[in-house]
Structures are given as structure tokens and as C-alpha cells.
């Protein structure tokens, strides 16, 4: 297998320290199932073509140009050289502007991840940055021109190297206030909350990316195989959403307890707590008796 090809090469700089680095794609969709668009009648592949919306004529690549709509049907034309001149010049340097606590990272802003590795000549400085960030439990905010755009990048220690995630700009991230504004102010408590906590406790685990399979890809592969072999196509029934009135019942079934057990669960837990307190108090009483008895014998 050929060595991965770097997406970008440059330098990373913190203070007056700099070292050569390279970025490699950390996530790729190249292994996904790919479909081609065909002519239903001939089964031949079709190609995409740009056409003039008014004349219906095909427009060749050399006649295509960028345009910004100023009003309905009116455009400002931008020539390729004009767009290229507007792109910020790249100095090929990831300049670290600040170090921030890892606890302050808002993953909503994450765009794409890249592995950040050192050039052979800059290994010492690279490791110094990596180990310093690990010790302080911080991430770095850096800026540079990547892929013809000014990008803000979040850099974090990752294994033996660093991982650099390009960040969405603030105007690109929608406010959560708008998304959640219709949610009512409800406070869930009592048996329902106890059962939810019980289910969560039973399902606790650790993150393992290899345990998560791409069910869509697997289903598509199975569909393709069935079509090739002339078998019946696989079918599945979508789960029905729990109705508000059935929520408590669904919680009890998920927790594996009946209605009677669920109602007495908290009472039993409280009884166990009280019994534990009494048991822990008994040894102290038992130790005091021999002491008082010895005093009586001594007298």
C-alpha cells in the first residue's frame, strides 16, 4: 500500500519556535458504496451538462463564469483571475494565537479533522509542543490559509502526534436557542427519572469506534447482492415512536421491572440505606460493652 499523500505542507509556529509539518486527511469517504446515474432504458451512464436556463443551449466549461446575484435575475460577474486575486496569500504557516483549556472546546464548531505530523528535521520542536499541551491539558487555536481560504484550526494532542480540526466560523453555526425554543420547561422526576437512570447505568460503556458499524453501507451491500443473485429484497420495519402515555410503560420494560417492582424500588433502596446505617453503628456499641463490663469487675 502506498504511503498517504499529504494534503498540505508548511510550518507550525508557537512563540519564536517553528517546525515543518504536514497535514493528512483523518476521515475519508472513499470506501463508501458509490452509485452511478444511468439511463433507465439503455442502462448506459449519463453525464451532467450545464445548460443556459433561457436558451436551453449547452454551455461549455470555458464559457462558464462565477456570478453573484444582486437582485432577482441580476448578477455581478466575477472572472477567475479576480477571484484568485481576492484569496489571501498563504505563508504556509500555522500560527498559534492562543492555548485554551480542553474543557472549553465546543465540538459544534468542528469541521474536518486532519493528522498533523512533523517533518524529520522538526521532530524535537514538534514533540515539545505536543508534550507541553498534554501536560497543561490545553488545545491550540491557530490560523492559516488552507485550500484557498483563511481557516481557524484547533490543534490537540492525539496519540504520538497532533490532530488539527478546521473550525466552522461563527456565522456558519446556527444558534441553539432557535433550535430549542419550542421545548417546554418540564422537570422530570420520581419513578420515570429513576427508571431512566437505571437504564443509563445498565448501558454504561466506553467509546470504541470499531464497535460502530455503518448499517447503511451494510444494507446497501446486501441489497446489491440480493439483486445480483435474484433473491427477495430485504425488508425492515421502522420502530414506532413511544407515545407520551406509554412512556412509563416503555421505561419499565426497558429497565426489566414490573409496575409493582418499580413503585417499591425507591422504598427498598431507602430501606437498604437505613439498614446500612444501623449495621455500621452496631460495632461501635459492641466495643463499648466490654469496656463498661471491665470497669464493673475492677470496682
N, C-alpha and C positions, 0 to 999 in steps of 0.2 A: 504493500500500500504506500502510495506517495505521501511525502510529508505535507502537512497542511500549508496552505499558502496564506501569508499574512495579508490582512485587509488594509493595513495601514502601518507605516513605519515612521518613527520620529523620535522625540525625546520627552522625558518626563522631568520636570524641574520643581524642586521644593527648596525655598531659600536660594542659596547660591550653589546647591548641589544639583547636578543633572546627569542623566544616563540615557543611553539609547534603548528604546523599547519597540515592541511590535504588538499590534492588536490582531487577534484571531477570533473568528466567529465562534461563539459559545453555543448557539442554538441554530439549528438548520432544519428546513422543511424538505430537504432533498430526498429523504427516504419515504415520504408520503406517497400514497397511491395517486397517480396522475391520470386524468381523463383527457381525451382529445375530442374535439367537436367534429361530428360527422354529418354528412348529408344522409338523412334517414332513408332515402330511396336508393342511393348508389353505394352507401357505406364508405364513400371517399371523404377524406379530411377536407375541411373548409378553411379558408384563410380570412383574416379580418381585413377590412378595407375601409378607409376613411372616404366619405363622400360629402360633397357640398350640400348643405341642407336645403338650399334654394334650387339649384340646378339639377341635383341628383348625380352629377358627374363625379367620378373617382378623382381624388386629389393625391398626387404622388408625393413621396416623402420630401423631396426638395422644395415643394411648394407649400409645405406646412409650416406655420409660424405660431408662436405663442401670442395670446391676446388676453387682455383684462377687460371685463365688461364694466363699463362706467354707468350705463343705463340700459334699459331694455333694447337689445339689438345693436347697441353702440359699443365699439371696442377700441382700446388703445393697443396698437401692435408693438410687440417687443421683439426685436431682432436677436438672434443667438449671441452675437458679439456684445450687445447691450446687456443681456442677462449675465453673460460671463464676466463683464466688467464690474457688475454690481456685487458679485460674490466676494466676500472678504478674502484677502490674501492669507495663505496659510504659511505659518512659520514652522510647521511640523513640530510644535512643542505643546505638550500637555502641561500647562502652568497651574500648579496647585495654588488656589486662592485662600483656602481655609480648611481646617480639620474640624470635624463635627462629631459629637458623641453618636455612637451607633444607635442609641435609643431614640434619637431624633429623626431617623430616616423614615420618610413617608413613602412606602412602596407604590402608592398610587401614581407617582411621577415616573416610575421605571419604564423605559422604552425597550432597548435591546442590550443584551449582555455580550461582552467580549472578554476573552482571556488576554491579560496583559503580561507579557514576558520580557525579560531583559535581553539585550544584545550581549554577546560573550564578553565584550570589553566593559560592560557596565554592571556586572553581576553584584559586586560589593555594595555599590550605592543602592541598587535595587533591593537587596536583602536588608540593608539598613532601614530603608523606608518601610518595607513590609513588616519587619520585626518591631520597629518603633510603633507602628499603627496597632499591631496586635497587643503590645504591652499597654498602650494607652486606651485600647478599645475604642478607636475612632475610625472614621472614614474620611476620605479627602474629596473636596469639591474642586474640579479643575475645568478649564475651558480651552477649547482649541477649535480649529476648522477641520471638520471631518466630513468627507463626502460632499464637499462644496457648500456646507452650511456651518455656521458657528454653532457649536454644541456645548452644552454643560454636561459634564461627566462625573459620576460618582464612583470613586475607586475604593475597594475594600480588600483586605487580605482574604485569600482563597487558596487553601491548600499550601503548596510550595510557592505560589505566585500571588498575583493580584487579579481581581475581576473588575472590569470597567463597564459600568452600565450608563448608556446615554439616557438623559432625562428629558421628559416632555417639559415644555415651557409652561408657565403658569396659565397662560391664556388657552392652552390646549387641554387642560384638565378641568372638567366640569365640576361645579360646586356640589358637594354632597348635600347641602341644605335643600337644594331644589329636588334632589332625588328622594329625600326622606321626609319632605314637608307634609305629606298626607298620612304619615304614620301616626296613629293616635297615641296619647300619653297613657299607656296602660302599665300597671305594675302586677306582674305575675308572682304569685306567692302560694303558700300552702302545699297541698298534695301535688299539684301539677308541677311546681318548681322542684319539689323533692324527687319526683319521678324523672324529670329531665336531668337533674344532677346525677341520679343513679345510672341512667343510660350513658351519660357522658363519661362517668367513672369507669363503666364496663368497657367503653370503646377507646380508652386512652391508649396511645401507642407512640411511636417515634417516626419521624419523617424518613422515608426511604423511596426515592424517586423510581427505583427499579420495580417497585411493587405496583406502580400505577400503569396499567395497560391502556393503550389507545383503543377504546372499544369501537369507535367509528371506523378506524382503519381495519380492525379485525372483521367487522361486519361487512365492510365493502369487499375485502378479500374473499370472504365466504360467499358473498353474493356473486362475485365474478366466477368463482369455482363452480357454483351451482349452475350458472348459465352455461359454462363451457361443457359441463357433464350432463346437462339436460335434466338436472334434478329439480324437485319442487323448491321454490324460492323460500328462504327462511322468513318467518314472521314473528313479530313480538308485540305484546300488548303493553301499552304505556300505563304506568301506575296512576291510579286516581288520587287526586289531592285530598287530604283529610278535611272533612267538613268541620266547622267550628264546634258543632255539637258532639262530634265524635272524637275530638282531640284528646279528652281524658281517657277514653277507651283505648285509643291508639297508643297513648303513653303507657298505660298499664300493660298492654300486650307487648310493647317493645321492651319494657322492664322485666317481663316474665312474671308479673304478680297479678293476683285477682283483686277484685274490688275490696273484699274484706281484708285481705292482707295489706293492701295499700293504705286503707284507713287506719290500721293499727301499727303501721310501720314506725311512725314517729313516736307513738306511745311506747313501743318496745325499745326504741333507741334511747328514749329518756329513762326508761326503767333500767336499762343496762348501764347508763351513766351513773344513776343513783347507786346501783349495786357496786359499781367500781369504786365509788367514793367510800361506801361503807366498808368494803374489803380492805381498802388502803388504810382505813382508820383503825381496823382491828389489831394489827401488830403493835401499834403504839400502846393500846390498852393492855395487851397481853404482857408486854415488857414491864408495865408499871406494877402489876400484881406481885410478882416475886420480890420486887423491891420493898413493897409495903409489908409483905409476909416476913421478910428477913428482919425488918425493923421491929416487928412484934416479938420474934424469937429473941432478939438481942435484948429487949426490955425485960 
